[in-house]
Amino acid sequence: MHYTLKPLFPDAHLFLVTCRVSTPDAAGQRFSLPAWIPGSYLIRDFSRHIVHIRAEAEGKPVALAKQDKATWQAVPCKGALTLIYQVYAYDVSVRGAYLDRQRAFFNASSVFLRAHGQENAPQQVELLPPDFAPDWQVATSLARAGAAPWGFGAYQAASYADLLDHPVEMGRFIRMEFTADGVSHHLAVTCDAPFQRERLCRDLARICAEQMALFAQPRLAEPYLFLLAATDTGYGGLEHRNASALSAACDDLPAPHLADTQTPENYVRLLGLCSHEYFHRWNVKRIKPVEFVAPDDQREAYSRLLWFFEGVTSYYDDLCLARAGVIDETCYLGLLAKTLSQVRNTPGRAAQSLVESSFDAWIKYYRPDENSPNASVSYYLKGAWVALWLDLRLRQRKGVCLDTLLRRLWQEYGSLEKGLTEADLYAAVAALGGTALARTLQAAVEGTHDLPLERLLTRVGVALAWQAENGGKTPWLGLRHASIEGRIHIRHVLAASPAEQAGLAAGDVLLALAGREVTAQNLESRLARLAVDTPVECHYFRRGLLRATTLTPQTPPANTALLTVLPGKSAREKRREWMGGGKK
């Protein structure tokens, strides 16, 4: 198998791709493009971006018939068969392909057709430089097969599945390097704004070293690559075996004047994103659900365990920042409190279990709508809540914690590339924490109740209290809105809320309360003047028509978590054992 790819028309956002099969199927070679990309559980139908496709052999045209939305078949031919096609690339996310005059990016699942029957053959890739930007560089975790470091030329993958796991960035990016536990780590950052390169490398090195120490043996010694495209408002990441593709805002990078003692919230968010995707190097890319071992790239790969693979990773992403010393315990507890609050403020947690949320990721998590807060729960956020609970419960046994469980899974499943089943997971929990703990965990993720945390957190020197948002200073309506030209456009109406009882709905534009105009700027002050449990007249637009209803504000629910440190030497030592690593 041999592919070539060239950024062809940047203003039209088109890559030119060829796919050459030296020994095509004698009955007629079939080709297809994946419908989804591992790590992002939604059918995306990447084949819709293929244009101008044709086939040839020995310089002569070969008939090519499309069989379904993602599959083509060539008629039998003599000699090597080559497909020539263009791919439209204007997806700014980390999941697809992108091309303009400033940069190019792609995942193989968006651009390289799979030749059926040739999947296990070595896959050769030649990246050709664009005519419009001869000074561009290349950043990828693909193995070089003649290409110079950071250069265009020949690369290779062991198989088609391996090829899919190596994102590629092209452009005028900033190159950086650091070592963690003796392993080379590289960064390719596309950003027009200046930032502290040394600070970013130093902090990432500490985070990566912390995670490598957590999983310990067998040690991953392959180099790792962070691809970071920084724009005005981007945010997101996608994990790969030895790389991660990241999107962030330029302002999230450490500013040139930032003091070493300062770690602003937006920079913490970027570090947490990097930590999350790096943790996936073990947890999901190697320790993986059995359904992800050899998935069908045309159909959904359903798993009931995403709560574990994403939830545990979401728990550790911020925890590793604290353990690595790049944030202090106050900052970490604030991040944890935000996660707990987001879960408590989701009515859907009473409607959908974590295993259901995991299984339905393909139709719900990546397709949110106005009713999502009432009908579903995030396997990331509530999964992190469960991971915290499990860690604190395991710590009640001497010499055991969630780190211990992960190391066990890494050694018994991840390092052997053996898929994990639900039974395997609960058996591992039972071996460390007892059968009763495993049963409680299973009941929790298959049910919809909240696992209690207050007493468990007290054991590690932290107090958890629940309070109303804004200290309960304003009455509660139970709606979430967006400000558009100063107007209040309702996005979500929470279940059993005053807004729902008043008949308000997503898409309505709130105009007045108690006879007074409300805007995005004065809503809080208007609410502060209303009395709890006292009905008021409410005016709003629905699809351009003026309507009125009666709205009765209520006492705001105590759904905001407040985490504070307990005094004393013993509490301080317990926090250090938990947040400082507790290398058990």
C-alpha positions as CSV (number, residue, x, y, z in Angstrom):
1,M,0.0,0.0,0.0
2,H,1.3,3.4,-0.9
3,Y,-0.4,6.8,-0.3
4,T,0.6,10.3,-1.3
5,L,-1.0,13.5,0.0
6,K,-0.4,17.0,-1.1
7,P,-2.1,20.3,0.0
8,L,-3.4,21.3,-3.4
9,F,-5.9,24.2,-3.4
10,P,-5.7,26.0,0.0
11,D,-8.4,28.5,-0.9
12,A,-10.8,25.7,-1.9
13,H,-9.5,23.6,1.1
14,L,-8.6,20.6,-1.0
15,F,-6.0,17.9,-0.5
16,L,-4.9,15.8,-3.5
17,V,-4.6,12.1,-2.4
18,T,-3.5,9.0,-4.3
19,C,-3.9,5.4,-3.0
20,R,-1.8,2.8,-4.9
21,V,-2.4,-1.0,-4.4
22,S,0.5,-3.0,-5.9
23,T,-1.5,-6.3,-5.9
24,P,-5.2,-5.5,-6.1
25,D,-7.9,-8.1,-5.5
26,A,-8.3,-10.1,-8.7
27,A,-12.1,-10.0,-8.3
28,G,-12.1,-6.2,-8.1
29,Q,-10.5,-4.1,-5.3
30,R,-12.8,-2.5,-2.8
31,F,-12.1,0.7,-0.9
32,S,-13.8,2.5,2.0
33,L,-13.2,5.4,4.3
34,P,-14.0,5.1,8.1
35,A,-17.3,6.5,9.3
36,W,-15.9,7.5,12.7
37,I,-12.6,8.1,14.4
38,P,-11.5,6.3,17.6
39,G,-11.9,8.6,20.7
40,S,-14.9,10.4,19.3
41,Y,-18.0,8.3,19.4
42,L,-20.2,9.6,16.6
43,I,-20.7,8.5,13.0
44,R,-19.2,11.3,11.0
45,D,-19.2,9.8,7.5
46,F,-15.9,11.3,6.5
47,S,-16.5,9.9,2.9
48,R,-18.8,12.8,2.2
49,H,-15.8,15.0,1.8
50,I,-14.3,13.0,-1.0
51,V,-14.6,14.6,-4.4
52,H,-13.4,13.9,-8.0
53,I,-12.4,10.3,-7.4
54,R,-11.2,8.1,-10.2
55,A,-9.1,5.0,-10.7
56,E,-6.4,3.9,-13.2
57,A,-4.0,1.0,-13.9
58,E,-1.0,1.1,-16.2
59,G,-2.0,4.5,-17.3
60,K,-5.5,3.5,-18.3
61,P,-8.8,4.4,-16.7
62,V,-10.4,1.7,-14.5
63,A,-14.1,1.7,-13.8
64,L,-15.0,2.6,-10.2
65,A,-18.5,2.0,-8.8
66,K,-19.8,3.4,-5.5
67,Q,-21.5,0.6,-3.5
68,D,-22.7,2.6,-0.5
69,K,-22.0,5.9,1.3
70,A,-18.4,5.0,2.1
71,T,-17.4,2.2,-0.3
72,W,-16.1,2.0,-3.9
73,Q,-15.2,-1.0,-6.0
74,A,-12.9,-1.1,-9.0
75,V,-13.4,-3.6,-11.8
76,P,-10.6,-6.3,-12.1
77,C,-7.5,-4.9,-13.7
78,K,-3.9,-5.8,-14.6
79,G,-1.0,-4.4,-12.6
80,A,-1.0,-1.9,-9.8
81,L,-4.3,0.0,-9.2
82,T,-4.2,3.7,-8.2
83,L,-7.0,5.8,-6.9
84,I,-6.8,9.6,-7.4
85,Y,-9.1,11.8,-5.5
86,Q,-9.5,15.1,-3.6
87,V,-10.6,15.6,-0.1
88,Y,-12.4,18.8,1.1
89,A,-10.7,19.8,4.4
90,Y,-12.3,22.6,6.4
91,D,-13.0,21.0,9.8
92,V,-11.3,23.1,12.4
93,S,-11.7,20.4,15.1
94,V,-9.2,17.7,16.1
95,R,-11.3,15.0,14.5
96,G,-11.1,15.6,10.8
97,A,-9.0,17.5,8.2
98,Y,-8.2,21.1,7.6
99,L,-6.4,23.2,5.0
100,D,-5.9,26.8,4.3
101,R,-2.9,29.0,3.5
102,Q,-1.8,29.1,7.2
103,R,-1.8,25.5,8.1
104,A,-2.9,21.9,7.3
105,F,-4.0,19.1,9.6
106,F,-5.5,15.7,9.1
107,N,-6.3,12.4,10.6
108,A,-5.8,9.4,8.3
109,S,-9.5,8.4,8.9
110,S,-10.5,11.5,7.0
111,V,-8.2,11.2,3.9
112,F,-6.8,7.7,3.4
113,L,-9.1,5.1,1.9
114,R,-8.8,1.5,3.2
115,A,-8.0,-1.1,0.7
116,H,-10.0,-4.2,1.7
117,G,-7.8,-7.2,2.2
118,Q,-4.7,-5.1,2.5
119,E,-5.2,-3.8,6.0
120,N,-2.4,-5.8,7.6
121,A,0.2,-4.8,4.9
122,P,2.7,-2.0,5.6
123,Q,1.2,1.3,4.7
124,Q,3.6,3.7,3.0
125,V,2.8,7.4,3.1
126,E,4.5,10.2,1.1
127,L,3.7,13.7,2.2
128,L,4.3,16.2,-0.5
129,P,5.0,19.9,0.2
130,P,2.5,22.5,-1.1
131,D,3.6,24.7,-4.0
132,F,2.2,27.8,-2.2
133,A,4.2,27.3,1.0
134,P,7.6,25.6,0.4
135,D,8.8,26.5,3.9
136,W,6.2,24.4,5.7
137,Q,7.2,21.7,8.1
138,V,5.6,18.4,9.1
139,A,4.8,17.2,12.6
140,T,3.5,13.6,13.1
141,S,4.1,10.5,15.2
142,L,4.3,8.4,12.0
143,A,7.6,6.6,11.7
144,R,9.9,8.2,9.2
145,A,10.9,6.1,6.2
146,G,13.3,8.6,4.5
147,A,11.7,11.9,5.4
148,A,14.0,14.3,7.4
149,P,12.9,15.2,10.9
150,W,10.0,17.6,10.8
151,G,10.1,17.3,7.0
152,F,8.1,16.2,4.0
153,G,8.8,12.9,2.4
154,A,8.3,9.2,3.2
155,Y,6.7,7.8,6.3
156,Q,5.2,4.5,7.1
157,A,2.8,2.6,9.4
158,A,2.7,-1.1,10.3
159,S,-0.9,-1.5,9.2
160,Y,-4.0,0.4,8.3
161,A,-5.1,0.4,11.9
162,D,-1.7,1.8,12.9
163,L,-2.0,4.5,10.2
164,L,-5.2,5.8,11.7
165,D,-3.5,6.5,15.0
166,H,-1.1,9.2,13.7
167,P,-2.4,12.7,13.2
168,V,-0.4,15.1,10.9
169,E,0.2,18.8,11.2
170,M,1.7,20.9,8.5
171,G,2.7,24.6,8.6
172,R,4.9,27.1,10.3
173,F,4.5,25.8,13.8
174,I,6.8,26.3,16.8
175,R,8.9,23.2,17.7
176,M,9.7,22.4,21.3
177,E,11.1,19.4,23.2
178,F,11.4,18.1,26.7
179,T,12.1,14.8,28.4
180,A,10.0,13.1,31.1
181,D,11.4,10.0,32.8
182,G,14.1,9.9,30.1
183,V,11.5,9.8,27.3
184,S,11.5,12.4,24.5
185,H,8.4,14.5,24.2
186,H,7.8,17.0,21.4
187,L,5.5,19.9,20.9
188,A,4.3,21.5,17.7
189,V,2.4,24.7,18.5
190,T,0.6,26.7,15.9
191,C,0.1,30.1,17.5
192,D,0.6,33.7,16.3
193,A,0.8,35.2,19.8
194,P,4.0,35.1,21.9
195,F,4.0,32.8,25.0
196,Q,6.5,31.3,27.5
197,R,7.8,28.2,25.8
198,E,10.0,27.2,28.7
199,R,7.2,27.4,31.2
200,L,4.9,25.3,29.0
201,C,7.6,22.6,28.5
202,R,8.5,22.6,32.2
203,D,5.0,22.2,33.4
204,L,4.1,19.5,30.8
205,A,7.3,17.6,31.7
206,R,6.2,17.4,35.3
207,I,2.7,16.3,34.4
208,C,4.0,13.6,32.0
209,A,6.6,12.4,34.5
210,E,3.9,12.1,37.2
211,Q,1.7,10.0,34.9
212,M,4.6,7.8,33.8
213,A,5.4,7.1,37.5
214,L,1.7,6.3,38.2
215,F,1.6,3.5,35.7
216,A,5.3,2.5,36.2
217,Q,6.1,-0.8,34.6
218,P,6.1,-1.8,31.9
219,R,7.4,1.6,30.9
220,L,6.4,3.3,27.7
221,A,9.6,4.4,26.0
222,E,8.2,5.6,22.6
223,P,8.6,9.3,22.0
224,Y,5.4,11.4,22.3
225,L,4.0,14.3,20.3
226,F,1.6,17.1,21.3
227,L,0.1,18.9,18.4
228,L,-1.5,22.1,19.6
229,A,-3.4,24.5,17.3
230,A,-4.1,27.7,19.1
231,T,-6.8,30.0,17.7
232,D,-9.1,32.7,19.2
233,T,-11.6,30.4,20.9
234,G,-10.7,26.7,20.3
235,Y,-10.8,24.0,22.9
236,G,-10.7,20.2,22.5
237,G,-8.5,17.2,22.2
238,L,-8.2,13.7,20.7
239,E,-6.0,11.0,22.0
240,H,-3.7,8.7,20.0
241,R,-1.2,6.1,21.1
242,N,1.9,8.3,20.9
243,A,0.4,11.7,20.2
244,S,-2.5,14.0,20.9
245,A,-4.2,16.6,18.8
246,L,-5.2,19.6,20.7
247,S,-7.1,22.8,20.1
248,A,-7.0,25.8,22.5
249,A,-7.2,29.5,22.6
250,C,-4.0,31.5,22.2
251,D,-4.8,33.2,25.5
252,D,-4.7,29.8,27.2
253,L,-0.9,29.7,26.7
254,P,1.3,31.2,29.4
255,A,1.7,34.9,28.6
256,P,5.2,36.3,28.2
257,H,4.9,38.4,31.4
258,L,3.4,35.6,33.5
259,A,5.3,35.1,36.8
260,D,6.2,31.6,37.9
261,T,4.0,32.1,40.9
262,Q,1.0,32.8,38.7
263,T,-1.1,30.0,37.1
264,P,-4.2,31.7,35.7
265,E,-7.4,29.8,35.2
266,N,-7.2,29.6,31.4
267,Y,-3.7,28.2,31.5
268,V,-4.8,25.6,34.1
269,R,-7.5,24.6,31.6
270,L,-4.9,24.1,28.9
271,L,-2.7,22.0,31.2
272,G,-5.7,19.9,32.2
273,L,-6.5,19.3,28.6
274,C,-3.0,18.1,27.9
275,S,-3.1,16.0,31.0
276,H,-6.4,14.4,30.0
277,E,-5.2,13.4,26.5
278,Y,-1.8,12.2,27.8
279,F,-3.5,10.0,30.4
280,H,-5.4,8.3,27.6
281,R,-2.0,7.0,26.4
282,W,-2.7,4.2,28.9
283,N,-6.3,4.5,29.8
284,V,-8.3,3.8,26.5
285,K,-5.4,3.5,23.9
286,R,-3.9,0.5,25.6
287,I,-6.2,-0.4,28.5
288,K,-9.4,-0.5,26.4
289,P,-12.8,-1.9,26.3
290,V,-13.0,-5.3,24.5
291,E,-15.3,-3.6,22.0
292,F,-12.4,-1.3,21.0
293,V,-9.8,-4.0,20.3
294,A,-10.8,-4.5,16.6
295,P,-13.8,-2.2,15.9
296,D,-15.7,-2.0,12.6
297,D,-14.8,1.4,11.3
298,Q,-18.2,1.6,9.5
299,R,-20.4,0.9,12.5
300,E,-20.8,2.0,16.1
301,A,-18.6,0.2,18.7
302,Y,-20.9,0.2,21.7
303,S,-19.4,0.0,25.2
304,R,-20.9,0.4,28.6
305,L,-17.5,1.3,30.0
306,L,-16.9,4.8,28.7
307,W,-17.7,6.1,32.2
308,F,-14.6,4.3,33.4
309,F,-12.2,5.2,30.5
310,E,-13.3,8.9,30.3
311,G,-14.5,9.4,33.8
312,V,-11.4,8.0,35.5
313,T,-9.3,10.0,33.0
314,S,-11.3,13.2,33.9
315,Y,-10.7,12.5,37.5
316,Y,-6.9,12.2,37.1
317,D,-6.4,15.0,34.6
318,D,-6.7,17.7,37.3
319,L,-5.4,15.5,40.1
320,C,-2.2,15.0,38.2
321,L,-1.7,18.8,38.0
322,A,-1.8,18.9,41.7
323,R,0.4,15.9,42.2
324,A,2.9,17.3,39.7
325,G,3.0,20.6,41.7
326,V,1.8,22.8,38.8
327,I,-1.2,23.9,40.8
328,D,-1.7,24.1,44.6
329,E,-4.4,22.3,46.7
330,T,-6.7,25.3,46.7
331,C,-6.8,25.4,42.9
332,Y,-7.3,21.7,42.7
333,L,-10.2,21.7,45.2
334,G,-11.8,24.5,43.2
335,L,-11.6,22.4,40.0
336,L,-13.0,19.3,41.8
337,A,-15.8,21.4,43.3
338,K,-16.7,22.6,39.8
339,T,-17.0,19.1,38.5
340,L,-19.2,18.0,41.4
341,S,-21.4,21.1,40.9
342,Q,-21.9,20.4,37.2
343,V,-23.1,16.9,38.0
344,R,-25.5,18.0,40.8
345,N,-26.9,20.7,38.4
346,T,-27.8,18.1,35.8
347,P,-31.3,16.7,36.3
348,G,-30.6,14.0,33.7
349,R,-28.4,12.2,36.2
350,A,-31.7,10.9,37.7
351,A,-32.9,9.8,34.2
352,Q,-29.9,8.0,32.8
353,S,-27.3,5.7,34.4
354,L,-23.6,5.9,33.6
355,V,-23.6,2.6,31.7
356,E,-26.5,3.9,29.6
357,S,-24.7,7.2,29.1
358,S,-21.7,5.2,27.9
359,F,-23.6,3.0,25.5
360,D,-25.6,5.9,24.1
361,A,-22.7,8.2,23.5
362,W,-23.2,7.6,19.8
363,I,-26.7,9.1,19.8
364,K,-26.7,11.5,22.8
365,Y,-23.4,12.8,24.1
366,Y,-22.1,14.1,20.7
367,R,-25.6,15.2,19.7
368,P,-26.9,17.4,22.5
369,D,-30.1,19.2,22.2
370,E,-32.3,21.5,24.3
371,N,-33.5,18.6,26.5
372,S,-30.1,17.0,27.1
373,P,-29.6,18.4,30.6
374,N,-32.9,16.7,31.6
375,A,-32.4,13.4,29.8
376,S,-28.8,12.5,30.0
377,V,-25.7,12.7,32.2
378,S,-22.0,13.1,31.2
379,Y,-20.0,10.0,31.5
380,Y,-17.0,12.3,31.8
381,L,-18.3,14.4,34.8
382,K,-20.3,11.8,36.7
383,G,-17.6,9.2,35.8
384,A,-15.1,11.5,37.6
385,W,-17.4,11.7,40.6
386,V,-17.5,7.8,40.7
387,A,-13.7,7.7,40.2
388,L,-13.2,10.0,43.2
389,W,-15.6,7.9,45.3
390,L,-13.8,4.7,44.3
391,D,-10.4,6.1,45.0
392,L,-11.5,7.3,48.5
393,R,-13.1,3.9,49.2
394,L,-10.1,2.0,48.2
395,R,-7.9,4.2,50.4
396,Q,-9.7,2.9,53.4
397,R,-7.7,-0.3,52.9
398,K,-4.0,-0.1,53.7
399,G,-1.7,0.2,50.8
400,V,-4.5,0.4,48.2
401,C,-6.0,3.3,46.1
402,L,-7.2,3.9,42.5
403,D,-3.6,4.1,41.4
404,T,-3.2,0.5,42.4
405,L,-6.2,-0.6,40.4
406,L,-4.9,1.3,37.3
407,R,-1.5,-0.3,37.6
408,R,-3.0,-3.7,37.9
409,L,-5.2,-3.1,34.8
410,W,-2.2,-1.8,32.9
411,Q,0.0,-4.8,33.7
412,E,-2.8,-7.4,33.1
413,Y,-4.6,-5.9,30.2
414,G,-3.1,-2.7,28.7
415,S,0.5,-3.9,28.2
416,L,-0.8,-7.1,26.5
417,E,-3.4,-5.2,24.4
418,K,-6.1,-7.4,25.9
419,G,-9.6,-5.9,25.9
420,L,-11.3,-5.3,29.2
421,T,-14.8,-6.5,30.0
422,E,-17.2,-5.2,32.7
423,A,-16.7,-8.5,34.5
424,D,-12.9,-8.0,34.4
425,L,-13.2,-4.5,35.9
426,Y,-15.4,-5.6,38.7
427,A,-13.2,-8.6,39.4
428,A,-10.2,-6.3,39.7
429,V,-12.0,-4.0,42.1
430,A,-13.1,-6.9,44.2
431,A,-9.6,-8.2,44.4
432,L,-8.4,-4.9,45.8
433,G,-11.4,-3.7,47.8
434,G,-13.6,-6.7,48.4
435,T,-16.7,-8.1,46.7
436,A,-19.0,-5.7,48.5
437,L,-17.2,-2.7,47.1
438,A,-17.4,-4.1,43.6
439,R,-21.1,-4.8,43.9
440,T,-21.7,-1.2,45.2
441,L,-19.8,0.2,42.3
442,Q,-21.7,-1.8,39.8
443,A,-25.0,-0.8,41.3
444,A,-24.0,2.8,41.3
445,V,-23.1,2.9,37.6
446,E,-26.1,0.9,36.6
447,G,-28.4,3.0,38.7
448,T,-29.0,6.8,39.0
449,H,-28.3,7.6,42.6
450,D,-25.4,9.9,43.7
451,L,-22.6,8.1,45.6
452,P,-22.0,9.9,49.0
453,L,-18.7,11.8,49.3
454,E,-18.9,13.8,52.4
455,R,-17.5,11.3,55.0
456,L,-15.0,9.9,52.5
457,L,-13.5,13.4,51.8
458,T,-13.3,14.1,55.5
459,R,-11.0,11.1,55.8
460,V,-8.6,12.8,53.5
461,G,-8.7,16.1,55.2
462,V,-11.4,17.9,53.1
463,A,-14.8,19.1,54.0
464,L,-17.6,19.1,51.4
465,A,-20.7,21.4,51.8
466,W,-23.5,22.1,49.4
467,Q,-24.8,25.6,48.9
468,A,-26.9,27.6,46.5
469,E,-25.3,29.4,43.6
470,N,-24.4,33.0,44.4
471,G,-25.0,32.2,48.0
472,G,-28.8,32.0,47.4
473,K,-29.0,35.7,46.9
474,T,-31.3,35.5,43.9
475,P,-34.4,33.4,43.4
476,W,-34.2,30.5,41.0
477,L,-35.9,30.1,37.6
478,G,-34.3,26.9,36.4
479,L,-33.3,28.1,32.9
480,R,-30.0,28.5,31.0
481,H,-29.7,31.2,28.5
482,A,-27.5,32.8,25.9
483,S,-27.2,36.6,25.4
484,I,-27.8,37.6,21.8
485,E,-27.7,41.3,21.2
486,G,-28.5,41.8,24.9
487,R,-31.6,39.7,24.8
488,I,-32.1,36.6,26.9
489,H,-32.5,33.6,24.6
490,I,-33.4,30.5,26.5
491,R,-31.3,27.5,25.7
492,H,-32.4,24.9,28.3
493,V,-35.3,24.7,30.7
494,L,-34.5,22.3,33.6
495,A,-36.9,19.6,34.6
496,A,-39.3,20.4,37.5
497,S,-38.1,24.1,37.5
498,P,-40.2,27.2,37.8
499,A,-39.5,27.9,34.1
500,E,-40.8,24.5,33.1
501,Q,-43.9,24.9,35.3
502,A,-44.6,28.3,33.7
503,G,-44.5,26.7,30.2
504,L,-41.3,28.4,29.0
505,A,-39.2,26.4,26.5
506,A,-35.9,26.5,24.7
507,G,-35.9,29.1,21.9
508,D,-38.1,31.5,23.8
509,V,-36.8,35.1,24.3
510,L,-37.5,36.4,27.8
511,L,-38.7,40.0,27.7
512,A,-40.1,41.1,31.0
513,L,-40.7,40.0,34.6
514,A,-43.2,41.6,36.9
515,G,-43.8,44.3,34.2
516,R,-40.2,45.3,33.9
517,E,-37.9,44.7,31.0
518,V,-35.2,42.1,31.5
519,T,-31.9,41.9,29.5
520,A,-28.8,39.8,29.8
521,Q,-27.2,42.7,31.7
522,N,-29.9,43.3,34.3
523,L,-31.3,39.8,34.8
524,E,-29.6,39.2,38.1
525,S,-30.6,42.5,39.6
526,R,-34.2,42.0,38.4
527,L,-34.3,38.6,40.0
528,A,-32.9,39.9,43.3
529,R,-36.0,42.1,43.6
530,L,-38.4,39.2,43.3
531,A,-39.8,37.2,46.2
532,V,-39.5,33.5,46.5
533,D,-42.8,31.6,45.9
534,T,-44.6,34.8,44.8
535,P,-46.0,34.6,41.2
536,V,-45.1,37.3,38.7
537,E,-46.2,38.0,35.2
538,C,-43.7,36.9,32.6
539,H,-43.6,38.1,28.9
540,Y,-41.6,36.4,26.2
541,F,-41.4,35.8,22.5
542,R,-42.0,32.4,21.0
543,R,-41.2,32.2,17.3
544,G,-41.9,35.9,16.9
545,L,-45.2,35.9,18.8
546,L,-45.6,37.7,22.1
547,R,-46.8,35.5,24.9
548,A,-47.4,35.8,28.6
549,T,-47.4,33.4,31.5
550,T,-47.2,33.3,35.3
551,L,-43.8,32.5,36.8
552,T,-43.1,31.6,40.4
553,P,-39.5,31.9,41.5
554,Q,-38.3,29.4,44.0
555,T,-35.5,29.1,46.5
556,P,-32.3,28.1,44.6
557,P,-31.3,24.4,45.1
558,A,-28.1,23.7,47.1
559,N,-26.2,22.3,44.1
560,T,-22.9,24.1,44.3
561,A,-20.1,22.2,46.0
562,L,-17.8,24.0,48.4
563,L,-14.6,22.1,49.3
564,T,-12.5,23.4,52.2
565,V,-9.4,22.0,53.9
566,L,-9.7,20.7,57.4
567,P,-7.3,22.1,60.0
568,G,-4.6,20.1,61.8
569,K,-1.4,18.2,61.0
570,S,-3.2,14.9,60.5
571,A,-5.7,16.3,57.9
572,R,-2.8,18.0,56.1
573,E,-0.9,14.7,55.9
574,K,-4.0,12.9,54.6
575,R,-4.4,15.5,51.9
576,R,-0.8,15.2,50.9
577,E,-1.1,11.4,50.6
578,W,-4.1,11.8,48.3
579,M,-3.3,14.9,46.3
580,G,0.5,14.5,46.6
581,G,0.5,11.0,45.0
582,G,0.4,8.6,47.9
583,K,2.7,6.2,45.9
584,K,1.0,3.0,46.9
